[in-house]
Amino acid sequence: MNFRHANGHSQSTPMASNSLPLPTNTPEYNRLTHKAAQILASDVRLDVDHHRRLPSMLLMRFTIKRNPSTQKPWLLPDGIDIDTSRSLHGLYALGTYDAISSLTPGRGRGGKVWAKLVPPERRQAIMRNGVWRDDMKDFVLERMRQRVVDECKRAKLSPKVDRVVGGPRNWAEEGEVMVVLDFRCSLSCEDYEDQDRLVNMTCSGWRRREVPPVMDAEGTMARVCGKLVPVHKVKAMLGQEMELQLRKAWRVEEGHELVAVMLTQRTSQVLLWWMRLRGFLGIEYVPKGR
């Protein structure tokens, strides 16, 4: 696997710290670390579009809700918003941007393909005046983006324990890195030698700027403390408006735009929803060329 430093500098990879927030031989540690396993272990449900049984966290649940203004039944995603209760009834489709787009009329698959998501006993009635949003794929994407930001805010992550700025050496001293959030606009080269010209005071106190970790050419994976971890490009995944929301909430400052989300109790749901959003967008975990 061909990796390079994000700014062109060379740097040895520090060894991982032996001190972890949780003992590594406990079920709780395994539950927190293996988010992919947690997703795969979710309840199996039927993808009614492709007739496949898959873990429910890989699917998107839709339910019928009545528009209070027009009284027309709308088919809407269920279980994304953080403060709403799930409906008792609903059917599932593959939870990716492209799959949701393919259910929209006029996409080459005929009209009202979305009717598969309506229970058979109600299908005939709903098809007469039911509504499927033309922008459903983007509507779901915005809901998922908002859920990620809401989880990041609700978790009240500590900047000294749960979300740590800096680089590999500093992260190794704090614990185990699970993902790196990259708030930078590009992977352009920067001068990390002249520390006097840099803003070093962060919300965590004084931090010496480090050379970024070794990343693949696309900046989607990084080698941190001897292991590969996902890199989430925040602006690309959240969009500009919600990226600014999270940047403000976490006080991410210019010059300190790489944030490691650590393995702690509070980061569990945050990591899970970042992974679900990445899966919805179809962002690969295997760097190009592999």
VENZIUR-V799459 format. One record per backbone hydrogen bond with DSSP energy under -1.0 kcal/mol. CO is the residue of the C=O (numbers start at 1). NH is the residue of the N-H. E is the energy in kcal/mol with one decimal. If there is no record, write none. Layout:
CO/NH/E + CO/NH/E
This chain:
4/215/-3.2 + 5/8/-1.4 + 26/30/-1.7 + 27/31/-2.5 + 28/32/-1.9 + 29/33/-2.3 + 30/34/-2.2 + 33/35/-1.5 + 34/38/-1.9 + 35/39/-2.2 + 36/40/-2.4 + 37/41/-1.8 + 39/42/-1.3 + 43/56/-2.8 + 45/54/-2.6 + 47/51/-1.9 + 47/52/-1.0 + 52/47/-3.6 + 54/45/-2.9 + 55/58/-2.1 + 56/59/-1.4 + 58/95/-2.2 + 60/93/-2.2 + 61/78/-3.0 + 62/91/-2.0 + 63/76/-2.6 + 65/74/-3.7 + 67/71/-2.9 + 72/67/-2.9 + 73/131/-2.2 + 74/65/-3.1 + 76/63/-2.6 + 91/62/-3.2 + 92/48/-2.3 + 93/60/-3.5 + 94/96/-1.5 + 96/100/-2.3 + 97/101/-2.0 + 98/102/-1.8 + 101/104/-1.4 + 112/115/-1.5 + 113/116/-1.9 + 114/117/-2.4 + 115/118/-1.8 + 119/122/-2.0 + 122/126/-2.4 + 123/127/-2.4 + 126/130/-2.8 + 131/75/-2.3 + 133/136/-1.3 + 135/139/-2.5 + 136/140/-2.9 + 137/141/-1.9 + 138/142/-2.4 + 139/143/-1.8 + 140/144/-2.5 + 141/145/-2.6 + 142/146/-2.4 + 143/147/-2.0 + 144/148/-2.2 + 145/149/-2.2 + 146/150/-2.8 + 147/151/-2.6 + 148/152/-2.2 + 149/153/-2.1 + 150/154/-3.1 + 151/155/-2.1 + 158/162/-1.7 + 158/163/-2.3 + 162/262/-3.0 + 164/260/-2.9 + 167/171/-2.7 + 168/172/-2.3 + 169/173/-1.1 + 171/175/-1.6 + 176/263/-2.2 + 179/261/-2.6 + 180/232/-2.6 + 181/259/-2.5 + 182/234/-1.8 + 193/195/-1.6 + 194/197/-1.1 + 195/198/-1.4 + 200/207/-2.8 + 202/205/-1.8 + 205/202/-2.5 + 214/223/-2.7 + 215/4/-3.1 + 216/219/-1.4 + 220/231/-2.8 + 221/216/-1.6 + 222/229/-2.8 + 224/227/-1.6 + 227/224/-3.0 + 229/222/-2.5 + 230/180/-2.3 + 232/182/-2.6 + 233/237/-2.1 + 234/238/-3.0 + 235/239/-1.9 + 239/243/-2.1 + 240/244/-2.0 + 241/245/-1.5 + 242/246/-2.4 + 243/247/-2.6 + 244/248/-2.4 + 245/249/-2.5 + 246/250/-2.5 + 247/252/-2.4 + 253/256/-2.4 + 257/183/-3.0 + 259/181/-3.5 + 260/164/-2.5 + 261/178/-2.7 + 261/179/-1.3 + 262/264/-1.1 + 265/268/-1.1 + 267/271/-2.7 + 268/272/-1.8 + 269/273/-2.3 + 270/274/-1.9 + 271/275/-2.0 + 272/276/-2.1 + 273/277/-2.2 + 274/278/-2.3 + 275/279/-2.2 + 276/280/-2.3 + 277/281/-2.1 + 278/283/-2.0 + 280/97/-2.8 + 287/290/-1.4
